[in-house]
Amino acid sequence: MNQPPQRASPAHIPVLAAIHAAAFPPREVWGQDAIGLQLAMPGVFGWYCADGGMVLGRVAGDEAEILTLAVLPDARRRGLGAALLATAMTAARAGGARSIVLEVSVDNAAARALYHRAGFIETGRRRRYYADGSDALILRAGLD
């Protein structure tokens, strides 16, 4: 990773959508409209790395949620995901959140390892949550 994450604004929507499209299977991709709608919602924040990663999160009361985190396939295993996750957790804490949740596919071992290293623990499961029929694990971490 060459550059630290930068705050995303509506001007970055095309870049965020391109990263998301390259990082996820076609049926899981968020387009520009979806990303724009998310960024416009109260409490939502976004960060991106010019090296090829992005994260969207939301703070609601004392809880935050990672809405999506994506890293380009050829930029993986270089610390981008960890930097984006740490930045999102810091932003959530600054926004008043005391805990943070996310969903991750049971089949995404690399993401599950990243979240485990960041202190997330499994708190539930959503059966057949993703378009491919895989389950989502619900993970939570404290921000205190």
PyMOL commands that set and color helices and strands:
alter all, ss='L'
color gray80, all
select helices_A, chain A and resi 10-23+26-28+32-40+73-75+80-94+109-117
alter helices_A, ss='H'
color red, helices_A
select strands_A, chain A and resi 6-7+44-49+53-60+63-71+99-105+121-126+136-142
alter strands_A, ss='S'
color yellow, strands_A
deselect
rebuild
show_as cartoon
